[in-house]
Amino acid sequence: KYALSKLGKCSADVRLPLVGLTDDTKAQIDAAMGHAGLL
């Protein structure tokens, strides 16, 4: 959901029982998306 929000497809908000991502996890997703040419 975070990755889709970076692409403008949805919001990054989550409801319980899900929790938000840590900054470290967000950085890993950003790096993977950059490597894939999505950002």
mmCIF entry with sequence, helices, sheets and N, C-alpha, C, O atoms, coordinates in Angstrom:
data_MODEL
# 
_entry.id   MODEL 
# 
_entity.id                         1 
_entity.type                       polymer 
_entity.pdbx_number_of_molecules   1 
# 
_entity_poly.entity_id                      1 
_entity_poly.type                           'polypeptide(L)' 
_entity_poly.nstd_linkage                   no 
_entity_poly.nstd_monomer                   no 
_entity_poly.pdbx_seq_one_letter_code       KYALSKLGKCSADVRLPLVGLTDDTKAQIDAAMGHAGLL 
_entity_poly.pdbx_seq_one_letter_code_can   KYALSKLGKCSADVRLPLVGLTDDTKAQIDAAMGHAGLL 
_entity_poly.pdbx_strand_id                 A 
# 
loop_
_entity_poly_seq.entity_id 
_entity_poly_seq.num 
_entity_poly_seq.mon_id 
_entity_poly_seq.hetero 
1 1  LYS n 
1 2  TYR n 
1 3  ALA n 
1 4  LEU n 
1 5  SER n 
1 6  LYS n 
1 7  LEU n 
1 8  GLY n 
1 9  LYS n 
1 10 CYS n 
1 11 SER n 
1 12 ALA n 
1 13 ASP n 
1 14 VAL n 
1 15 ARG n 
1 16 LEU n 
1 17 PRO n 
1 18 LEU n 
1 19 VAL n 
1 20 GLY n 
1 21 LEU n 
1 22 THR n 
1 23 ASP n 
1 24 ASP n 
1 25 THR n 
1 26 LYS n 
1 27 ALA n 
1 28 GLN n 
1 29 ILE n 
1 30 ASP n 
1 31 ALA n 
1 32 ALA n 
1 33 MET n 
1 34 GLY n 
1 35 HIS n 
1 36 ALA n 
1 37 GLY n 
1 38 LEU n 
1 39 LEU n 
# 
_struct_asym.id          A 
_struct_asym.entity_id   1 
# 
loop_
_struct_conf.conf_type_id 
_struct_conf.id 
_struct_conf.pdbx_PDB_helix_id 
_struct_conf.beg_label_comp_id 
_struct_conf.beg_label_asym_id 
_struct_conf.beg_label_seq_id 
_struct_conf.pdbx_beg_PDB_ins_code 
_struct_conf.end_label_comp_id 
_struct_conf.end_label_asym_id 
_struct_conf.end_label_seq_id 
_struct_conf.pdbx_end_PDB_ins_code 
_struct_conf.beg_auth_comp_id 
_struct_conf.beg_auth_asym_id 
_struct_conf.beg_auth_seq_id 
_struct_conf.end_auth_comp_id 
_struct_conf.end_auth_asym_id 
_struct_conf.end_auth_seq_id 
_struct_conf.pdbx_PDB_helix_class 
_struct_conf.details 
_struct_conf.pdbx_PDB_helix_length 
HELX_P HELX_P1 AA1 TYR A 2  ? LYS A 6  ? TYR A 2  LYS A 6  1 ? 5  
HELX_P HELX_P2 AA2 ASP A 23 ? HIS A 35 ? ASP A 23 HIS A 35 1 ? 13 
# 
_struct_conf_type.id          HELX_P 
_struct_conf_type.criteria    ? 
_struct_conf_type.reference   ? 
# 
loop_
_atom_site.group_PDB 
_atom_site.id 
_atom_site.type_symbol 
_atom_site.label_atom_id 
_atom_site.label_alt_id 
_atom_site.label_comp_id 
_atom_site.label_asym_id 
_atom_site.label_entity_id 
_atom_site.label_seq_id 
_atom_site.pdbx_PDB_ins_code 
_atom_site.Cartn_x 
_atom_site.Cartn_y 
_atom_site.Cartn_z 
_atom_site.occupancy 
_atom_site.B_iso_or_equiv 
_atom_site.pdbx_formal_charge 
_atom_site.auth_seq_id 
_atom_site.auth_comp_id 
_atom_site.auth_asym_id 
_atom_site.auth_atom_id 
_atom_site.pdbx_PDB_model_num 
ATOM 1   N N  . LYS A 1 1  ? 0.834  -1.176 0.000   1.00 0.00 ? 1  LYS A N  1 
ATOM 2   C CA . LYS A 1 1  ? 0.000  0.000  0.000   1.00 0.00 ? 1  LYS A CA 1 
ATOM 3   C C  . LYS A 1 1  ? 0.884  1.248  0.000   1.00 0.00 ? 1  LYS A C  1 
ATOM 4   O O  . LYS A 1 1  ? 0.553  2.249  -0.635  1.00 0.00 ? 1  LYS A O  1 
ATOM 5   N N  . TYR A 1 2  ? 2.000  1.182  0.709   1.00 0.00 ? 2  TYR A N  1 
ATOM 6   C CA . TYR A 1 2  ? 2.926  2.321  0.713   1.00 0.00 ? 2  TYR A CA 1 
ATOM 7   C C  . TYR A 1 2  ? 3.456  2.577  -0.698  1.00 0.00 ? 2  TYR A C  1 
ATOM 8   O O  . TYR A 1 2  ? 3.522  3.723  -1.140  1.00 0.00 ? 2  TYR A O  1 
ATOM 9   N N  . ALA A 1 3  ? 3.832  1.508  -1.402  1.00 0.00 ? 3  ALA A N  1 
ATOM 10  C CA . ALA A 1 3  ? 4.362  1.664  -2.758  1.00 0.00 ? 3  ALA A CA 1 
ATOM 11  C C  . ALA A 1 3  ? 3.311  2.265  -3.683  1.00 0.00 ? 3  ALA A C  1 
ATOM 12  O O  . ALA A 1 3  ? 3.630  3.136  -4.493  1.00 0.00 ? 3  ALA A O  1 
ATOM 13  N N  . LEU A 1 4  ? 2.078  1.819  -3.577  1.00 0.00 ? 4  LEU A N  1 
ATOM 14  C CA . LEU A 1 4  ? 1.011  2.378  -4.404  1.00 0.00 ? 4  LEU A CA 1 
ATOM 15  C C  . LEU A 1 4  ? 0.751  3.837  -4.069  1.00 0.00 ? 4  LEU A C  1 
ATOM 16  O O  . LEU A 1 4  ? 0.419  4.628  -4.952  1.00 0.00 ? 4  LEU A O  1 
ATOM 17  N N  . SER A 1 5  ? 0.899  4.198  -2.807  1.00 0.00 ? 5  SER A N  1 
ATOM 18  C CA . SER A 1 5  ? 0.700  5.603  -2.433  1.00 0.00 ? 5  SER A CA 1 
ATOM 19  C C  . SER A 1 5  ? 1.811  6.475  -3.014  1.00 0.00 ? 5  SER A C  1 
ATOM 20  O O  . SER A 1 5  ? 1.564  7.626  -3.374  1.00 0.00 ? 5  SER A O  1 
ATOM 21  N N  . LYS A 1 6  ? 3.026  5.943  -3.111  1.00 0.00 ? 6  LYS A N  1 
ATOM 22  C CA . LYS A 1 6  ? 4.126  6.688  -3.726  1.00 0.00 ? 6  LYS A CA 1 
ATOM 23  C C  . LYS A 1 6  ? 3.850  6.957  -5.205  1.00 0.00 ? 6  LYS A C  1 
ATOM 24  O O  . LYS A 1 6  ? 4.318  7.951  -5.761  1.00 0.00 ? 6  LYS A O  1 
ATOM 25  N N  . LEU A 1 7  ? 3.085  6.062  -5.838  1.00 0.00 ? 7  LEU A N  1 
ATOM 26  C CA . LEU A 1 7  ? 2.739  6.216  -7.246  1.00 0.00 ? 7  LEU A CA 1 
ATOM 27  C C  . LEU A 1 7  ? 1.447  7.001  -7.443  1.00 0.00 ? 7  LEU A C  1 
ATOM 28  O O  . LEU A 1 7  ? 1.013  7.212  -8.576  1.00 0.00 ? 7  LEU A O  1 
ATOM 29  N N  . GLY A 1 8  ? 0.827  7.438  -6.337  1.00 0.00 ? 8  GLY A N  1 
ATOM 30  C CA . GLY A 1 8  ? -0.388 8.234  -6.418  1.00 0.00 ? 8  GLY A CA 1 
ATOM 31  C C  . GLY A 1 8  ? -1.650 7.430  -6.670  1.00 0.00 ? 8  GLY A C  1 
ATOM 32  O O  . GLY A 1 8  ? -2.659 7.987  -7.102  1.00 0.00 ? 8  GLY A O  1 
ATOM 33  N N  . LYS A 1 9  ? -1.615 6.130  -6.407  1.00 0.00 ? 9  LYS A N  1 
ATOM 34  C CA . LYS A 1 9  ? -2.765 5.267  -6.687  1.00 0.00 ? 9  LYS A CA 1 
ATOM 35  C C  . LYS A 1 9  ? -3.742 5.156  -5.525  1.00 0.00 ? 9  LYS A C  1 
ATOM 36  O O  . LYS A 1 9  ? -4.923 4.885  -5.742  1.00 0.00 ? 9  LYS A O  1 
ATOM 37  N N  . CYS A 1 10 ? -3.275 5.361  -4.296  1.00 0.00 ? 10 CYS A N  1 
ATOM 38  C CA . CYS A 1 10 ? -4.144 5.271  -3.122  1.00 0.00 ? 10 CYS A CA 1 
ATOM 39  C C  . CYS A 1 10 ? -3.457 5.980  -1.961  1.00 0.00 ? 10 CYS A C  1 
ATOM 40  O O  . CYS A 1 10 ? -2.342 6.483  -2.100  1.00 0.00 ? 10 CYS A O  1 
ATOM 41  N N  . SER A 1 11 ? -4.127 6.013  -0.826  1.00 0.00 ? 11 SER A N  1 
ATOM 42  C CA . SER A 1 11 ? -3.506 6.611  0.359   1.00 0.00 ? 11 SER A CA 1 
ATOM 43  C C  . SER A 1 11 ? -2.720 5.536  1.108   1.00 0.00 ? 11 SER A C  1 
ATOM 44  O O  . SER A 1 11 ? -2.960 4.342  0.925   1.00 0.00 ? 11 SER A O  1 
ATOM 45  N N  . ALA A 1 12 ? -1.797 5.958  1.938   1.00 0.00 ? 12 ALA A N  1 
ATOM 46  C CA . ALA A 1 12 ? -0.979 5.013  2.697   1.00 0.00 ? 12 ALA A CA 1 
ATOM 47  C C  . ALA A 1 12 ? -1.599 4.681  4.048   1.00 0.00 ? 12 ALA A C  1 
ATOM 48  O O  . ALA A 1 12 ? -0.993 3.969  4.849   1.00 0.00 ? 12 ALA A O  1 
ATOM 49  N N  . ASP A 1 13 ? -2.802 5.189  4.308   1.00 0.00 ? 13 ASP A N  1 
ATOM 50  C CA . ASP A 1 13 ? -3.452 4.937  5.593   1.00 0.00 ? 13 ASP A CA 1 
ATOM 51  C C  . ASP A 1 13 ? -3.822 3.464  5.726   1.00 0.00 ? 13 ASP A C  1 
ATOM 52  O O  . ASP A 1 13 ? -4.262 2.833  4.766   1.00 0.00 ? 13 ASP A O  1 
ATOM 53  N N  . VAL A 1 14 ? -3.638 2.931  6.923   1.00 0.00 ? 14 VAL A N  1 
ATOM 54  C CA . VAL A 1 14 ? -4.027 1.547  7.208   1.00 0.00 ? 14 VAL A CA 1 
ATOM 55  C C  . VAL A 1 14 ? -4.921 1.517  8.435   1.00 0.00 ? 14 VAL A C  1 
ATOM 56  O O  . VAL A 1 14 ? -4.876 2.416  9.275   1.00 0.00 ? 14 VAL A O  1 
ATOM 57  N N  . ARG A 1 15 ? -5.729 0.477  8.527   1.00 0.00 ? 15 ARG A N  1 
ATOM 58  C CA . ARG A 1 15 ? -6.607 0.291  9.683   1.00 0.00 ? 15 ARG A CA 1 
ATOM 59  C C  . ARG A 1 15 ? -6.128 -0.917 10.471  1.00 0.00 ? 15 ARG A C  1 
ATOM 60  O O  . ARG A 1 15 ? -5.466 -1.806 9.933   1.00 0.00 ? 15 ARG A O  1 
ATOM 61  N N  . LEU A 1 16 ? -6.468 -0.935 11.741  1.00 0.00 ? 16 LEU A N  1 
ATOM 62  C CA . LEU A 1 16 ? -6.132 -2.086 12.574  1.00 0.00 ? 16 LEU A CA 1 
ATOM 63  C C  . LEU A 1 16 ? -6.756 -3.340 11.982  1.00 0.00 ? 16 LEU A C  1 
ATOM 64  O O  . LEU A 1 16 ? -7.872 -3.268 11.469  1.00 0.00 ? 16 LEU A O  1 
ATOM 65  N N  . PRO A 1 17 ? -6.096 -4.469 12.030  1.00 0.00 ? 17 PRO A N  1 
ATOM 66  C CA . PRO A 1 17 ? -4.913 -4.798 12.812  1.00 0.00 ? 17 PRO A CA 1 
ATOM 67  C C  . PRO A 1 17 ? -3.595 -4.443 12.134  1.00 0.00 ? 17 PRO A C  1 
ATOM 68  O O  . PRO A 1 17 ? -2.533 -4.689 12.708  1.00 0.00 ? 17 PRO A O  1 
ATOM 69  N N  . LEU A 1 18 ? -3.629 -3.870 10.927  1.00 0.00 ? 18 LEU A N  1 
ATOM 70  C CA . LEU A 1 18 ? -2.388 -3.470 10.267  1.00 0.00 ? 18 LEU A CA 1 
ATOM 71  C C  . LEU A 1 18 ? -1.809 -2.238 10.939  1.00 0.00 ? 18 LEU A C  1 
ATOM 72  O O  . LEU A 1 18 ? -2.536 -1.444 11.536  1.00 0.00 ? 18 LEU A O  1 
ATOM 73  N N  . VAL A 1 19 ? -0.508 -2.085 10.839  1.00 0.00 ? 19 VAL A N  1 
ATOM 74  C CA . VAL A 1 19 ? 0.174  -0.918 11.403  1.00 0.00 ? 19 VAL A CA 1 
ATOM 75  C C  . VAL A 1 19 ? 1.017  -0.270 10.308  1.00 0.00 ? 19 VAL A C  1 
ATOM 76  O O  . VAL A 1 19 ? 1.348  -0.905 9.307   1.00 0.00 ? 19 VAL A O  1 
ATOM 77  N N  . GLY A 1 20 ? 1.357  0.994  10.510  1.00 0.00 ? 20 GLY A N  1 
ATOM 78  C CA . GLY A 1 20 ? 2.184  1.713  9.554   1.00 0.00 ? 20 GLY A CA 1 
ATOM 79  C C  . GLY A 1 20 ? 3.595  1.155  9.483   1.00 0.00 ? 20 GLY A C  1 
ATOM 80  O O  . GLY A 1 20 ? 4.043  0.451  10.389  1.00 0.00 ? 20 GLY A O  1 
ATOM 81  N N  . LEU A 1 21 ? 4.290  1.474  8.403   1.00 0.00 ? 21 LEU A N  1 
ATOM 82  C CA . LEU A 1 21 ? 5.654  0.993  8.208   1.00 0.00 ? 21 LEU A CA 1 
ATOM 83  C C  . LEU A 1 21 ? 6.654  1.838  8.983   1.00 0.00 ? 21 LEU A C  1 
ATOM 84  O O  . LEU A 1 21 ? 6.409  3.010  9.270   1.00 0.00 ? 21 LEU A O  1 
ATOM 85  N N  . THR A 1 22 ? 7.776  1.228  9.313   1.00 0.00 ? 22 THR A N  1 
ATOM 86  C CA . THR A 1 22 ? 8.862  1.973  9.938   1.00 0.00 ? 22 THR A CA 1 
ATOM 87  C C  . THR A 1 22 ? 9.592  2.762  8.852   1.00 0.00 ? 22 THR A C  1 
ATOM 88  O O  . THR A 1 22 ? 9.452  2.469  7.665   1.00 0.00 ? 22 THR A O  1 
ATOM 89  N N  . ASP A 1 23 ? 10.361 3.749  9.260   1.00 0.00 ? 23 ASP A N  1 
ATOM 90  C CA . ASP A 1 23 ? 11.133 4.544  8.299   1.00 0.00 ? 23 ASP A CA 1 
ATOM 91  C C  . ASP A 1 23 ? 12.137 3.675  7.548   1.00 0.00 ? 23 ASP A C  1 
ATOM 92  O O  . ASP A 1 23 ? 12.396 3.906  6.367   1.00 0.00 ? 23 ASP A O  1 
ATOM 93  N N  . ASP A 1 24 ? 12.708 2.672  8.231   1.00 0.00 ? 24 ASP A N  1 
ATOM 94  C CA . ASP A 1 24 ? 13.667 1.769  7.595   1.00 0.00 ? 24 ASP A CA 1 
ATOM 95  C C  . ASP A 1 24 ? 12.994 0.955  6.488   1.00 0.00 ? 24 ASP A C  1 
ATOM 96  O O  . ASP A 1 24 ? 13.555 0.788  5.405   1.00 0.00 ? 24 ASP A O  1 
ATOM 97  N N  . THR A 1 25 ? 11.807 0.459  6.764   1.00 0.00 ? 25 THR A N  1 
ATOM 98  C CA . THR A 1 25 ? 11.078 -0.319 5.762   1.00 0.00 ? 25 THR A CA 1 
ATOM 99  C C  . THR A 1 25 ? 10.684 0.557  4.580   1.00 0.00 ? 25 THR A C  1 
ATOM 100 O O  . THR A 1 25 ? 10.758 0.118  3.433   1.00 0.00 ? 25 THR A O  1 
ATOM 101 N N  . LYS A 1 26 ? 10.271 1.784  4.849   1.00 0.00 ? 26 LYS A N  1 
ATOM 102 C CA . LYS A 1 26 ? 9.934  2.712  3.767   1.00 0.00 ? 26 LYS A CA 1 
ATOM 103 C C  . LYS A 1 26 ? 11.151 2.970  2.889   1.00 0.00 ? 26 LYS A C  1 
ATOM 104 O O  . LYS A 1 26 ? 11.030 3.035  1.665   1.00 0.00 ? 26 LYS A O  1 
ATOM 105 N N  . ALA A 1 27 ? 12.319 3.118  3.499   1.00 0.00 ? 27 ALA A N  1 
ATOM 106 C CA . ALA A 1 27 ? 13.549 3.349  2.739   1.00 0.00 ? 27 ALA A CA 1 
ATOM 107 C C  . ALA A 1 27 ? 13.876 2.143  1.861   1.00 0.00 ? 27 ALA A C  1 
ATOM 108 O O  . ALA A 1 27 ? 14.331 2.307  0.729   1.00 0.00 ? 27 ALA A O  1 
ATOM 109 N N  . GLN A 1 28 ? 13.650 0.935  2.372   1.00 0.00 ? 28 GLN A N  1 
ATOM 110 C CA . GLN A 1 28 ? 13.900 -0.274 1.587   1.00 0.00 ? 28 GLN A CA 1 
ATOM 111 C C  . GLN A 1 28 ? 12.953 -0.352 0.392   1.00 0.00 ? 28 GLN A C  1 
ATOM 112 O O  . GLN A 1 28 ? 13.367 -0.723 -0.706  1.00 0.00 ? 28 GLN A O  1 
ATOM 113 N N  . ILE A 1 29 ? 11.692 -0.004 0.602   1.00 0.00 ? 29 ILE A N  1 
ATOM 114 C CA . ILE A 1 29 ? 10.719 -0.013 -0.494  1.00 0.00 ? 29 ILE A CA 1 
ATOM 115 C C  . ILE A 1 29 ? 11.080 1.051  -1.522  1.00 0.00 ? 29 ILE A C  1 
ATOM 116 O O  . ILE A 1 29 ? 11.010 0.800  -2.725  1.00 0.00 ? 29 ILE A O  1 
ATOM 117 N N  . ASP A 1 30 ? 11.466 2.241  -1.056  1.00 0.00 ? 30 ASP A N  1 
ATOM 118 C CA . ASP A 1 30 ? 11.876 3.312  -1.972  1.00 0.00 ? 30 ASP A CA 1 
ATOM 119 C C  . ASP A 1 30 ? 13.070 2.873  -2.816  1.00 0.00 ? 30 ASP A C  1 
ATOM 120 O O  . ASP A 1 30 ? 13.113 3.137  -4.018  1.00 0.00 ? 30 ASP A O  1 
ATOM 121 N N  . ALA A 1 31 ? 14.041 2.204  -2.190  1.00 0.00 ? 31 ALA A N  1 
ATOM 122 C CA . ALA A 1 31 ? 15.221 1.735  -2.916  1.00 0.00 ? 31 ALA A CA 1 
ATOM 123 C C  . ALA A 1 31 ? 14.837 0.683  -3.954  1.00 0.00 ? 31 ALA A C  1 
ATOM 124 O O  . ALA A 1 31 ? 15.338 0.713  -5.078  1.00 0.00 ? 31 ALA A O  1 
ATOM 125 N N  . ALA A 1 32 ? 13.961 -0.236 -3.593  1.00 0.00 ? 32 ALA A N  1 
ATOM 126 C CA . ALA A 1 32 ? 13.526 -1.277 -4.525  1.00 0.00 ? 32 ALA A CA 1 
ATOM 127 C C  . ALA A 1 32 ? 12.753 -0.673 -5.695  1.00 0.00 ? 32 ALA A C  1 
ATOM 128 O O  . ALA A 1 32 ? 12.926 -1.089 -6.841  1.00 0.00 ? 32 ALA A O  1 
ATOM 129 N N  . MET A 1 33 ? 11.907 0.299  -5.405  1.00 0.00 ? 33 MET A N  1 
ATOM 130 C CA . MET A 1 33 ? 11.148 0.951  -6.474  1.00 0.00 ? 33 MET A CA 1 
ATOM 131 C C  . MET A 1 33 ? 12.076 1.741  -7.390  1.00 0.00 ? 33 MET A C  1 
ATOM 132 O O  . MET A 1 33 ? 11.878 1.767  -8.604  1.00 0.00 ? 33 MET A O  1 
ATOM 133 N N  . GLY A 1 34 ? 13.088 2.387  -6.811  1.00 0.00 ? 34 GLY A N  1 
ATOM 134 C CA . GLY A 1 34 ? 14.067 3.104  -7.622  1.00 0.00 ? 34 GLY A CA 1 
ATOM 135 C C  . GLY A 1 34 ? 14.855 2.159  -8.509  1.00 0.00 ? 34 GLY A C  1 
ATOM 136 O O  . GLY A 1 34 ? 15.103 2.457  -9.677  1.00 0.00 ? 34 GLY A O  1 
ATOM 137 N N  . HIS A 1 35 ? 15.249 1.017  -7.955  1.00 0.00 ? 35 HIS A N  1 
ATOM 138 C CA . HIS A 1 35 ? 15.988 0.004  -8.712  1.00 0.00 ? 35 HIS A CA 1 
ATOM 139 C C  . HIS A 1 35 ? 15.137 -0.538 -9.867  1.00 0.00 ? 35 HIS A C  1 
ATOM 140 O O  . HIS A 1 35 ? 15.662 -0.862 -10.932 1.00 0.00 ? 35 HIS A O  1 
ATOM 141 N N  . ALA A 1 36 ? 13.830 -0.633 -9.648  1.00 0.00 ? 36 ALA A N  1 
ATOM 142 C CA . ALA A 1 36 ? 12.920 -1.137 -10.680 1.00 0.00 ? 36 ALA A CA 1 
ATOM 143 C C  . ALA A 1 36 ? 12.518 -0.051 -11.679 1.00 0.00 ? 36 ALA A C  1 
ATOM 144 O O  . ALA A 1 36 ? 11.811 -0.328 -12.648 1.00 0.00 ? 36 ALA A O  1 
ATOM 145 N N  . GLY A 1 37 ? 12.969 1.182  -11.445 1.00 0.00 ? 37 GLY A N  1 
ATOM 146 C CA . GLY A 1 37 ? 12.653 2.275  -12.357 1.00 0.00 ? 37 GLY A CA 1 
ATOM 147 C C  . GLY A 1 37 ? 11.260 2.849  -12.175 1.00 0.00 ? 37 GLY A C  1 
ATOM 148 O O  . GLY A 1 37 ? 10.731 3.484  -13.086 1.00 0.00 ? 37 GLY A O  1 
ATOM 149 N N  . LEU A 1 38 ? 10.661 2.636  -11.017 1.00 0.00 ? 38 LEU A N  1 
ATOM 150 C CA . LEU A 1 38 ? 9.310  3.127  -10.766 1.00 0.00 ? 38 LEU A CA 1 
ATOM 151 C C  . LEU A 1 38 ? 9.289  4.522  -10.169 1.00 0.00 ? 38 LEU A C  1 
ATOM 152 O O  . LEU A 1 38 ? 8.248  5.179  -10.185 1.00 0.00 ? 38 LEU A O  1 
ATOM 153 N N  . LEU A 1 39 ? 10.405 4.989  -9.646  1.00 0.00 ? 39 LEU A N  1 
ATOM 154 C CA . LEU A 1 39 ? 10.462 6.329  -9.057  1.00 0.00 ? 39 LEU A CA 1 
ATOM 155 C C  . LEU A 1 39 ? 11.368 7.216  -9.873  1.00 0.00 ? 39 LEU A C  1 
ATOM 156 O O  . LEU A 1 39 ? 11.548 8.388  -9.540  1.00 0.00 ? 39 LEU A O  1 
# 
